[in-house]
Amino acid sequence: MYLCICNAITDRQARAHRAASGGAGGCSVSAFYRALGVKPKCGKCVRGVREMLDANAISDEARQDSCGAEG
């Protein structure tokens, strides 16, 4: 799925970026675009990118909590 049509950025690229950055939560939208070497053009994608990064951060935290509870 495309998150940013202007720059042809997909959700797979977003997940790959998060994995490459160690999966650390709190990645900002601006850091995401800088890492990909692009800038938002029309701005319609910023909200979707932010939501995806936040959702991934929440799921990462939940996974860490459940792993900590088991171990």
Buried (B, 14 or more C-beta within 10 A) or exposed (E): EEBBEBBEBEBEBBEEBBEEEEBEBEBEBEEBBEBBEBEBEEEEBBEBBBEBBBEBBEEBEEEEEEEEEEE
